[in-house]
């Protein structure tokens, strides 16, 4: 059973930084895509970032240049470094991974089978 556990959320002022972690158990990260999604109150869950097992990264346009996704396969952990945070970044952040390593449309939430419980990020303006 694959389990994902996010941590690192919190309250931060606009312009500040947070680093989210997602620890995986039950299988190794490689060779699977790892993704971060977020959901704000009253809004649909949206793609934020993803990283392939080869290290290719993908980002939501509004977070490019501010967020960085990375992975440490030895620690079975994925990170999301968030800088220059804005009030619009306030949401519950989830990490996710698919059951299969093949043909993953990384930006679609229905491509992912395993999800963490989420961690709250609140940015005060």
Secondary structure, 3 states (H helix, E strand, C coil): CCEEEEECCEEEECCCCEEEEEEEECCCCCCCCEEEEEECCCCCCEEEEEECCCCCEEECHHHCCCEEEEEECCCCEEEEEECCCCHHHCEEEEEEECCCCCCCCCCCHHHCCEECCCEEEEEEC
